[in-house]
Structures are given as C-alpha cells and as structure tokens.
Amino acid sequence: MAQLSNKTPTIGGVYEVGIGAGSQTDEKWLIAYFERFGYRVGKIGSLSAEEAEKLYGVRSALRSIRLLHQDSDHGLIRIMIWEKPVNEGLGLSPMNVLGNRWGAMLTADIYNIQNHTEEAIAQGMPIYYVPPQRAEIYKLEKRPIPFLENYAAVREMCLIQPLTRQIIFQRFGYSLPFYGKINPDSFFKSSQITHFGMVIYKNQENIDFYGDVLGLLKVKEDSDYVSTYDEPSARAIFQLEKHQKYGATDFDNPLSSKDPTKALSGRLKIIWFSPDSKLEDKFAYSKPGSLGYSLYTYKVTNIEHYHRKVKESKATNVTQILTNEFGEKSFSFVAPDGYFWTILE
C-alpha cells in the first residue's frame, strides 16, 4: 500500500509527450531530430515486460529516454522504445481524428522549417504537411492599417511524420513572456512544447474532468463551435469539410493566468468537434505500445492525492502507484474522454 504524503498537492503543465519507437534506428532518429529543436538527452531507464504491463497495459520490455529542453519543467519528450510495439500508431493521420495527439512549438524562424519540410517532401520522405497559415490568436479590437500600424498575428504550420506530430508557430507583432522559451542555440530556434492537443466529440462532463479532478485551471473555453470551414487557418490545419466545426477548451498549470501576458506554457488544448462531424476513431493507435505520439504525462507532488481523486472519478483502468522506468512514483489511467494518461512524482 502506498505511503500517504503530507505534501501539499500540486500539478504543473503537461510534463511530457511519450513517443513510441520500435527500433534503435527510430531511437537515434528521434534524438537527432529533436536536438535540432533544442532538446537534449536526460534520464534513461527501462522496465521488464511484466512491469510495463502493470503500468502501461503493454506486455513488452520498454526502454525510455527523457529529452530535456533548457531549464523547462514541462513540454518535455519521452522516447519509449518498445521491444514489441502494438501497432503503427497515428502515422500520417490528419489532425481531424478522434484520439489525435500533437505538440505545438514556438519558433523564431518558421520559414527555415518550411524550407526543410518542402525539401524532405521533394526527396520522397513520408510527410503530411500544411504550409504556414496566417491566424489571429487573440481577437483584434479593430483591423490594423496595413504597413502603418502593428498587426498581432501568427504563422502556424502542421508537420506530421510517421513518428512525430507538430504544430509549429511564430508570433509577429506581439510576445508572451512565459509561453514558450526559445533555445537560441538550437538549429530551428525553437521552444519546448508549449501546448499538447487532443480531439474529442463535445462532452462537457468529460472536458471538466481535467479541472474538477486534476485541478487544472480552465483559462479559455469557446461558447460554441467557433471554428468552421469558413475560417481559412482552421480549414487548412484540420482539413475541415463543410459540415465540420469545432470549439476548444484550454487547461493550464493552476499557477497560470487567464491574462495572456501572464499565461504559462504547458497547456492542454482540447479540440471538441460537433457529434455530426463523423471523425475517424484512432484512440487504439494513440496509447502506449503504439508508435509515435501515444502518451501524455503530468508531474505532481503528493501523488497519493491525485491517485485517490482519479480513482473516485469516472476514469477507468486506474493502476496502482508503481515505479516507472526512471525510478519515479507513477500511475496510469484512461480519462473519461478515452485518452490514456500517466501521472508521476
């Protein structure tokens, strides 16, 4: 039985994305690739098949490598090399599938990444790509006078490869001091992952699980399906058809703020489609054992508190508190919306 802790329960932003790999070739490529975005190798650990099954529901030996980014305490990467992967994962699936996962990164040079992407496609590399789109993240009080007034906007691109799923964005005309810290020495001038994405059908009770049970701060929730086929950026990134529409809910570290200038990165962005959108269900391909993006984690203090809260909720497949591959207290569960999560201390 887990020993009770008297520490005050705390939770941060989304800590890691787990990326499934099936070979040393995958492992070496992922490390080299994310080093270009400013990451570096941190802890390395392993579990036997029996231990991995208890924590992740996968009967396969596991070796994991945590990738760090400068001094960040969120937005990290865990490469999970499975001896016996379960399936090929999300692969080149587009963004509008149930169970989708992706990580967004801030860059200071989106066009360098675009150049490499287009050259990779020309060389025949398997890539799903949406070129940089102009978008306005924050509603403008009035339209700017072009060339004479400041224009706050972003360019965002979608870059999906067999093992990686990225939204990469660059800000123009404004800055947010705590939402993404670019590594200036990195080749692609990139930050840690600033937010992690999910796609579900709208179900308010499932959405509120993250605030009510995990204690995250809801910083924004659309009142309706505000993103439609008529919005060029949303249509391009999510490959919307005319009948499809979605809204979004953002959950942050409880120490974050609804004031964008004080907001902390590490956001969980839940994209909720209308039930008549008829999305393909890919949940079986975005959980541990799958290749590619297949796990999100949170890091907490007083893990016993969160284990109790999750067990008392409508989450399923809640494991005991165990020791993960890095020697950390950890437990896993499936949230009411169908996403697989791991909490660690």
C-alpha positions in Angstrom: 0.0 0.0 0.0 1.3 3.4 -0.9 2.5 5.5 2.0 0.5 8.7 2.5 2.2 12.0 1.9 1.7 15.2 3.8 2.9 17.4 1.0 0.5 20.0 -0.5 -0.8 18.5 -3.8 0.5 20.4 -6.8 0.3 19.8 -10.5 2.1 21.6 -13.3 1.6 22.0 -17.0 1.7 18.9 -19.3 5.0 17.3 -18.5 5.8 15.1 -21.4 4.6 13.5 -24.6 5.5 9.9 -24.9 6.7 8.9 -28.4 6.7 5.2 -29.2 9.6 3.7 -31.1 10.3 0.2 -32.3 14.0 0.1 -33.1 17.4 1.6 -32.5 17.0 3.4 -35.8 13.8 5.1 -34.6 15.5 6.0 -31.3 18.6 7.6 -33.0 16.5 9.5 -35.5 14.2 10.9 -32.8 17.1 12.1 -30.6 18.9 13.7 -33.6 15.7 15.3 -34.8 14.6 16.9 -31.5 18.1 18.0 -30.8 17.6 20.4 -33.8 14.7 21.8 -31.8 16.8 22.4 -28.7 16.2 19.2 -26.8 18.9 17.1 -25.2 19.1 13.6 -23.6 18.3 13.4 -19.9 17.3 10.3 -17.9 17.4 6.8 -19.4 15.5 3.8 -17.8 13.8 0.5 -18.5 11.1 -1.8 -17.4 10.6 -5.5 -17.9 7.6 -6.7 -19.9 5.8 -7.6 -16.7 6.4 -4.2 -15.1 5.4 -2.3 -18.3 2.2 -4.3 -18.5 1.3 -3.2 -14.9 1.9 0.5 -15.6 1.1 0.9 -19.3 -1.0 -2.1 -20.2 1.6 -3.3 -22.7 3.3 -6.7 -22.3 6.6 -5.6 -23.8 10.0 -4.7 -22.4 10.5 -1.0 -22.5 13.5 1.4 -22.6 12.8 5.1 -22.3 14.8 8.3 -22.8 13.7 11.6 -21.5 14.6 14.6 -23.6 15.0 17.9 -21.7 14.7 21.5 -23.0 16.9 24.1 -21.3 15.5 24.5 -17.8 11.9 23.8 -18.6 9.7 21.8 -16.1 7.1 21.0 -18.8 6.9 20.4 -22.5 9.4 17.5 -22.4 9.6 14.4 -24.5 9.9 10.7 -23.5 11.1 8.4 -26.2 9.6 4.9 -25.4 11.4 2.1 -27.3 9.1 -1.0 -27.2 10.6 -4.5 -27.8 7.2 -5.5 -29.2 5.2 -2.4 -30.4 1.4 -2.9 -30.5 0.7 -1.1 -33.7 2.0 1.6 -36.2 0.4 4.4 -34.3 -1.3 7.5 -35.8 1.3 7.6 -38.6 0.3 10.3 -41.2 -3.3 10.6 -40.0 -4.6 14.1 -40.4 -5.5 16.3 -37.5 -9.2 15.7 -37.5 -9.3 12.2 -36.0 -10.5 11.2 -32.6 -7.6 10.3 -30.3 -5.2 12.6 -32.1 -2.2 13.9 -30.3 0.3 16.7 -31.2 2.7 19.1 -29.6 3.0 22.8 -30.5 6.3 24.6 -30.5 7.2 28.3 -30.8 9.9 29.2 -33.3 11.7 32.3 -34.3 12.2 31.1 -37.9 9.2 29.2 -39.3 10.4 29.6 -42.8 13.6 27.6 -42.2 11.5 24.7 -41.0 9.2 25.2 -44.0 12.2 25.0 -46.4 13.4 21.8 -44.8 9.9 20.3 -44.9 9.4 21.1 -48.6 12.9 19.7 -49.4 12.1 16.5 -47.5 8.8 16.1 -49.5 10.8 16.6 -52.7 13.1 13.8 -51.7 10.2 11.5 -51.1 10.1 11.4 -47.3 6.7 10.5 -45.9 5.2 13.7 -44.6 1.7 15.2 -44.0 2.2 19.0 -44.3 0.1 22.1 -44.1 2.2 25.2 -45.1 2.3 28.2 -42.7 -1.1 29.8 -42.3 -1.9 33.3 -41.1 -4.0 33.3 -37.9 -5.1 35.7 -35.2 -4.9 34.0 -31.8 -6.4 37.0 -30.0 -9.3 38.9 -31.2 -8.4 42.4 -32.5 -10.4 45.4 -31.3 -10.1 46.9 -34.8 -8.4 46.0 -38.1 -4.9 47.5 -38.3 -4.0 49.9 -41.0 -1.6 47.7 -43.2 2.0 48.8 -43.1 1.3 51.8 -40.7 0.0 50.0 -37.5 1.1 47.0 -35.6 -0.5 43.7 -36.6 -0.6 40.9 -34.0 -0.7 37.6 -35.8 0.9 34.2 -36.0 2.0 31.9 -38.8 1.4 28.2 -37.9 2.2 25.1 -39.9 1.4 21.4 -39.5 4.2 18.9 -39.8 3.4 15.3 -39.4 5.8 12.4 -39.9 5.4 8.7 -39.1 6.7 9.2 -35.5 6.2 13.0 -34.9 3.2 15.3 -34.9 3.9 19.0 -34.6 2.2 22.3 -34.9 4.9 24.9 -35.3 4.1 28.6 -34.9 5.8 32.0 -35.0 4.5 35.2 -33.4 4.5 38.5 -35.2 3.7 41.9 -33.6 3.4 40.6 -30.0 5.1 38.4 -27.4 4.1 36.4 -24.4 7.0 36.2 -21.9 6.1 33.0 -20.2 4.5 31.0 -23.0 7.4 29.2 -24.7 11.1 29.8 -24.2 13.1 29.5 -27.4 16.5 27.9 -27.2 18.5 30.5 -29.2 21.3 28.0 -29.8 19.1 25.4 -31.5 19.1 24.9 -35.2 15.4 25.6 -35.6 15.3 28.4 -33.0 12.5 26.5 -31.1 10.9 26.4 -27.7 9.9 23.4 -25.6 6.4 22.1 -26.5 4.1 24.9 -25.4 0.8 23.0 -25.7 -0.4 19.5 -26.2 -3.5 18.7 -28.2 -6.5 16.3 -28.1 -9.5 15.7 -30.3 -12.9 14.5 -29.0 -16.6 14.9 -29.6 -18.0 17.6 -27.3 -19.0 16.2 -23.9 -18.9 18.8 -21.1 -18.5 16.3 -18.3 -15.5 14.7 -20.0 -14.0 18.1 -20.6 -14.5 19.2 -17.0 -12.7 16.1 -15.7 -9.4 18.0 -16.1 -10.4 20.9 -13.9 -12.7 19.1 -11.4 -10.5 16.0 -10.8 -6.9 17.1 -11.8 -7.3 20.7 -10.6 -6.1 22.4 -13.7 -7.0 26.0 -14.5 -9.5 26.4 -17.3 -8.2 29.6 -19.0 -10.4 29.6 -22.0 -13.5 27.8 -23.4 -15.3 28.6 -26.6 -19.0 29.2 -26.1 -19.8 27.3 -29.3 -18.3 25.7 -32.4 -16.5 28.8 -33.4 -14.0 27.3 -35.9 -15.7 26.4 -39.2 -14.9 25.7 -42.8 -15.1 29.4 -43.5 -12.0 30.1 -41.3 -9.0 29.6 -43.6 -6.5 28.6 -40.9 -8.8 26.1 -39.2 -9.9 24.7 -42.5 -6.3 24.1 -43.6 -4.9 22.7 -40.3 -7.8 20.4 -39.5 -8.8 19.7 -43.1 -12.4 20.6 -42.4 -15.2 19.7 -44.6 -18.2 22.0 -45.0 -20.3 20.2 -42.3 -17.5 20.1 -39.7 -16.9 22.6 -37.0 -15.2 22.7 -33.6 -14.5 24.7 -30.5 -11.7 24.5 -27.9 -11.1 24.4 -24.2 -7.7 25.3 -22.7 -6.4 23.9 -19.4 -3.2 25.3 -17.8 -1.0 24.8 -14.8 -3.0 26.2 -11.9 -0.4 28.9 -11.4 -1.1 30.2 -14.9 -3.4 33.1 -15.7 -6.4 34.0 -17.9 -4.4 37.1 -18.8 -2.4 36.0 -21.9 0.6 38.1 -20.8 0.9 36.1 -17.6 0.0 32.7 -19.0 2.3 29.8 -18.6 3.0 27.3 -21.3 2.3 23.6 -20.8 -1.3 23.9 -21.9 -3.7 21.1 -22.6 -5.7 22.1 -25.7 -8.9 20.1 -26.1 -10.5 20.4 -29.6 -14.1 19.3 -29.5 -16.0 18.6 -32.7 -19.7 18.6 -33.1 -21.0 15.0 -33.0 -22.2 15.1 -36.6 -18.6 15.7 -37.8 -18.1 11.9 -38.4 -14.5 11.7 -37.4 -12.4 8.6 -37.7 -11.7 6.9 -34.3 -7.9 6.5 -33.7 -7.8 6.0 -30.0 -6.4 2.5 -30.3 -3.4 4.0 -32.2 -2.5 6.8 -29.7 -2.0 4.9 -26.5 1.2 3.3 -25.0 2.6 0.5 -27.2 1.8 2.4 -30.3 4.5 4.0 -32.4 4.6 7.8 -32.4 2.7 10.2 -30.1 1.0 7.9 -27.7 1.1 9.2 -24.1 0.8 12.5 -22.1 2.0 12.9 -18.5 1.6 15.3 -15.6 4.1 15.7 -12.8 2.7 16.3 -9.3 3.6 16.4 -5.7 1.6 14.2 -3.3 0.8 11.6 -6.0 -1.4 9.8 -3.5 -3.9 12.7 -3.5 -4.2 12.6 -7.3 -4.4 8.8 -7.3 -7.4 9.0 -4.9 -9.1 11.7 -6.9 -8.7 9.8 -10.2 -9.9 6.5 -8.6 -13.0 8.3 -7.3 -13.8 9.7 -10.7 -15.2 8.2 -13.9 -11.7 7.4 -15.1 -11.1 3.7 -15.9 -8.1 1.3 -15.9 -6.6 3.1 -13.0 -3.3 1.3 -12.0 -1.8 1.2 -8.6 1.0 3.6 -7.7 4.1 1.9 -9.2 7.7 2.7 -10.0 8.2 3.8 -13.6 11.3 3.3 -15.8 13.0 6.3 -14.3 12.5 5.2 -10.7 9.7 7.7 -10.1 6.3 7.0 -8.4 3.7 6.7 -11.2 0.2 5.6 -12.1 -1.8 5.4 -15.3 -5.4 5.7 -16.2 -7.8 6.3 -19.1 -9.7 9.6 -18.8 -13.5 9.6 -19.4 -12.8 11.0 -22.9 -10.8 7.9 -23.8 -7.2 9.4 -23.5 -4.5 7.4 -21.8 -2.6 9.4 -19.1 0.3 8.8 -16.7 0.8 10.8 -13.5 4.3 10.8 -11.9 6.0 12.3 -9.0 
